[in-house]
Amino acid sequence: MTDLLRVLILRGHGYEVTTTEFTMSHATPKNTLIMATRRGNYHRESQAEYGELVRWLGGSEIALAVKVPFEA
């Protein structure tokens, strides 16, 4: 769920986002690499989807949301 929230925040800020699962011997069994490239303006649909998901989770946000808040 955390990775989904991160992806929505990044997309909402105009980033093109791809995710890749990888496994390495010195890492935990499953990790997700999130790659983002700035492409344009704020993506309002992703912002709305993020807001709906946070409400569904009872208002729980992740630290990234505080560090890069959406513009009003």
Residue pairs with C-beta under 8 A, 6 or more apart in sequence:
1 57
2 62
3 19
3 32
3 34
4 53
5 50
5 53
5 54
5 61
5 62
5 64
5 65
6 34
6 62
6 64
7 17
7 19
7 34
8 46
8 47
8 49
8 50
8 53
9 46
9 50
9 62
9 64
9 65
9 68
10 17
10 34
10 36
11 17
11 43
11 46
12 42
12 43
12 44
12 46
12 47
12 50
12 70
13 42
13 43
13 68
13 70
14 38
14 39
14 40
14 41
14 42
14 43
15 36
15 37
15 38
15 39
16 36
16 37
16 39
17 34
17 35
17 36
18 34
18 35
18 36
19 32
19 33
19 34
19 35
20 32
20 33
20 35
21 30
21 31
21 32
21 33
22 31
22 32
22 33
23 29
23 30
23 31
24 31
42 70
42 71
47 70
50 65
54 60
54 61
54 65
